[in-house]
Amino acid sequence: MTSIPDSRPLTVAASHGVHDHQFDDSAQQQEAATLGMWLFLATEVLFFGGLFTGYTVYRSAYPNAFGEASRHLDLVLGTVNTGVLLLSSFSMAMAVQSAQLGKRWRLLGFLTSTAVLGAVFLAIKFTEYVHKFHEHLVPGSQFVFSGPESQHAQLFFSFYFAMTGLHALHMIIGIVMLAVLMVLTLANTFGPEYHTPIETIGLYWHFVDVIWVFLFPLLYLVSR
């Protein structure tokens, strides 16, 4: 009787083996890769932390201007994007579980779902950017904001585009890495004995999602 392909454990590609030659075993390789990703994420926390600190300082200095400028952001689109990213974190977690269990096609499906949700997030964010461009709320010579707080409102939007733009860049990088993982999954690279790249990229993806969880209230809910 033939078995269902998805029910069979994945085998590790011969070119990879269970672990690379510089490691004693697969557990050591996984620990090294995970530690490396955590160290990388720590540097990213410091990078984003500088922007968060600068935003907080100016938000305290000009609360009225930042509050008024925040009300020009689309709360509905921001909320939808938050839900999209939370859902993508779930699908990424399921992808990791699928790799651990050796479910090849489930893994491919969840990786694809995560990438698609990331693309939806970027599409919504691009739509917001287009709206701000047409409303002349992009910092620069064409910036238009009625009222006495125009200069400080422009400062808010400078932080808005810098922080969300940097976050979007991280999303794009994450989607590219997911695409690579999908190709490797089709090549039958991952299985219960070797799924370290899935877990490390999963950590990166969750980090990017967490950054947005902080950005959303800081930018969209300042004075709501």
C-alpha positions as CSV (number, residue, x, y, z in Angstrom):
1,M,0.0,0.0,0.0
2,T,1.4,3.4,-0.9
3,S,1.9,5.9,1.9
4,I,1.0,9.6,1.8
5,P,4.1,11.6,0.9
6,D,3.5,14.2,3.5
7,S,3.4,11.7,6.3
8,R,6.9,10.5,5.7
9,P,9.8,12.1,7.6
10,L,12.0,14.3,5.5
11,T,15.5,13.1,4.8
12,V,18.5,15.4,5.0
13,A,20.1,16.2,1.7
14,A,23.4,14.3,1.3
15,S,25.3,17.5,0.5
16,H,24.5,18.9,3.9
17,G,24.7,15.9,6.2
18,V,23.4,16.1,9.7
19,H,26.0,18.8,10.6
20,D,28.8,20.7,9.0
21,H,32.4,19.5,9.5
22,Q,33.4,22.3,11.9
23,F,30.8,21.1,14.5
24,D,31.0,18.0,16.7
25,D,27.3,17.3,16.2
26,S,24.0,18.8,15.0
27,A,23.1,20.0,18.4
28,Q,26.3,22.1,18.6
29,Q,25.6,23.5,15.1
30,Q,22.1,24.5,16.1
31,E,23.3,26.2,19.3
32,A,25.9,28.1,17.3
33,A,23.4,29.3,14.7
34,T,20.8,30.3,17.3
35,L,23.4,32.2,19.3
36,G,24.6,34.0,16.2
37,M,21.0,35.0,15.3
38,W,20.4,36.3,18.9
39,L,23.6,38.3,18.7
40,F,22.5,39.8,15.4
41,L,19.1,40.6,16.8
42,A,20.7,42.3,19.8
43,T,22.5,44.7,17.4
44,E,19.2,45.3,15.7
45,V,17.6,46.2,19.1
46,L,20.3,48.8,19.6
47,F,19.7,50.2,16.1
48,F,16.0,50.5,16.5
49,G,16.5,51.6,20.1
50,G,18.2,54.7,19.0
51,L,15.2,55.6,16.8
52,F,12.7,54.8,19.6
53,T,14.7,56.9,22.1
54,G,14.9,59.9,19.7
55,Y,11.1,59.6,19.0
56,T,10.3,59.5,22.7
57,V,12.4,62.6,23.5
58,Y,10.8,64.7,20.8
59,R,7.4,63.2,21.6
60,S,7.8,64.5,25.1
61,A,9.0,67.9,23.9
62,Y,6.2,68.4,21.4
63,P,3.2,66.3,22.5
64,N,0.5,68.4,20.8
65,A,2.2,68.5,17.4
66,F,3.0,64.7,17.5
67,G,-0.6,64.0,18.6
68,E,-2.1,66.1,15.8
69,A,0.2,64.6,13.2
70,S,-0.6,61.1,14.4
71,R,-4.3,61.6,13.7
72,H,-3.4,62.0,10.0
73,L,-2.3,58.3,9.9
74,D,-4.8,55.7,8.8
75,L,-5.7,53.8,12.0
76,V,-7.7,51.2,10.1
77,L,-4.8,50.3,7.8
78,G,-2.4,50.3,10.7
79,T,-4.7,47.9,12.7
80,V,-5.1,45.6,9.7
81,N,-1.4,45.5,9.2
82,T,-0.9,44.6,12.8
83,G,-3.3,41.7,12.4
84,V,-1.5,40.6,9.3
85,L,1.9,40.5,11.0
86,L,0.5,38.6,14.0
87,L,-1.0,36.0,11.7
88,S,2.4,35.7,9.9
89,S,4.1,35.0,13.2
90,F,1.7,32.2,13.8
91,S,2.3,30.7,10.3
92,M,6.1,31.0,10.9
93,A,5.8,29.2,14.2
94,M,3.8,26.4,12.4
95,A,6.5,26.3,9.7
96,V,9.1,25.6,12.4
97,Q,6.9,22.9,13.9
98,S,6.4,21.3,10.5
99,A,10.1,21.1,9.9
100,Q,10.7,19.6,13.3
101,L,8.1,16.9,12.5
102,G,9.4,16.3,9.0
103,K,6.2,17.5,7.3
104,R,7.6,18.7,4.0
105,W,4.5,20.0,2.3
106,R,3.1,21.5,5.4
107,L,6.4,23.3,5.9
108,L,6.3,24.6,2.3
109,G,2.7,25.8,2.8
110,F,3.4,27.7,6.0
111,L,6.6,29.3,4.6
112,T,4.6,30.4,1.6
113,S,1.8,31.7,3.8
114,T,4.2,33.7,5.9
115,A,5.8,35.2,2.8
116,V,2.4,36.1,1.3
117,L,1.3,37.8,4.5
118,G,4.6,39.7,4.6
119,A,3.9,40.9,1.0
120,V,0.4,41.9,2.0
121,F,1.8,44.0,4.9
122,L,4.2,45.7,2.5
123,A,1.4,46.4,0.0
124,I,-0.7,48.1,2.7
125,K,2.3,50.1,3.9
126,F,3.0,51.2,0.3
127,T,-0.7,52.3,0.0
128,E,-0.2,54.4,3.2
129,Y,2.9,56.0,1.7
130,V,1.1,56.9,-1.5
131,H,-1.7,58.5,0.6
132,K,0.8,60.6,2.5
133,F,2.5,61.6,-0.7
134,H,-0.8,62.9,-2.1
135,E,-1.6,64.6,1.1
136,H,1.8,66.4,1.0
137,L,2.8,64.9,4.4
138,V,6.2,63.6,3.2
139,P,8.9,65.7,4.9
140,G,10.7,68.1,2.5
141,S,10.0,71.2,0.5
142,Q,6.5,70.0,-0.5
143,F,5.4,69.3,3.1
144,V,2.0,70.9,3.9
145,F,0.5,70.9,7.4
146,S,-2.0,73.5,8.6
147,G,-1.6,75.2,11.9
148,P,1.2,76.5,14.1
149,E,2.7,73.1,14.7
150,S,3.8,72.5,11.1
151,Q,7.5,72.3,11.8
152,H,7.1,69.9,14.7
153,A,4.6,67.8,12.7
154,Q,7.1,67.4,10.0
155,L,9.5,66.0,12.6
156,F,6.9,63.4,13.5
157,F,6.5,62.3,9.9
158,S,10.3,62.2,9.6
159,F,10.3,59.6,12.4
160,Y,7.3,57.9,10.9
161,F,9.0,57.3,7.5
162,A,12.4,56.5,9.0
163,M,11.0,53.9,11.4
164,T,8.4,52.3,9.2
165,G,10.7,52.4,6.2
166,L,13.5,50.7,8.1
167,H,11.0,48.1,9.3
168,A,9.7,47.6,5.8
169,L,13.3,47.0,4.6
170,H,13.6,44.3,7.3
171,M,10.4,42.8,6.0
172,I,11.7,42.6,2.4
173,I,14.9,40.9,3.6
174,G,12.8,38.4,5.6
175,I,10.6,37.6,2.5
176,V,13.8,37.0,0.4
177,M,15.1,34.6,3.1
178,L,11.7,32.8,3.2
179,A,11.9,32.4,-0.6
180,V,15.3,30.8,-0.2
181,L,13.9,28.4,2.5
182,M,11.1,27.5,0.2
183,V,13.6,26.5,-2.5
184,L,15.6,24.5,0.0
185,T,12.4,22.8,1.2
186,L,11.6,21.7,-2.4
187,A,15.1,20.3,-2.5
188,N,14.2,18.1,0.5
189,T,16.9,19.8,2.6
190,F,15.1,20.0,6.0
191,G,13.9,17.3,8.4
192,P,13.7,16.4,12.0
193,E,17.5,16.1,12.2
194,Y,18.3,19.3,10.3
195,H,16.0,22.4,10.5
196,T,18.3,25.0,12.0
197,P,17.8,27.6,9.2
198,I,14.0,27.4,9.6
199,E,14.4,28.2,13.4
200,T,16.9,31.0,13.0
201,I,14.9,32.7,10.2
202,G,11.9,32.2,12.4
203,L,13.6,34.2,15.2
204,Y,14.3,37.0,12.7
205,W,10.7,37.1,11.5
206,H,9.3,37.2,15.0
207,F,11.7,40.0,15.9
208,V,10.5,42.1,12.9
209,D,6.9,41.4,14.0
210,V,7.7,42.5,17.6
211,I,9.2,45.8,16.4
212,W,5.9,46.6,14.6
213,V,4.0,45.8,17.8
214,F,5.9,48.7,19.4
215,L,5.7,50.9,16.3
216,F,2.0,50.7,16.0
217,P,1.0,52.3,19.3
218,L,3.9,54.8,19.3
219,L,2.9,56.1,15.8
220,Y,-0.8,55.4,15.4
221,L,-2.2,55.6,19.0
222,V,-0.3,58.7,20.3
223,S,-3.4,60.7,21.0
224,R,-6.3,58.3,20.2
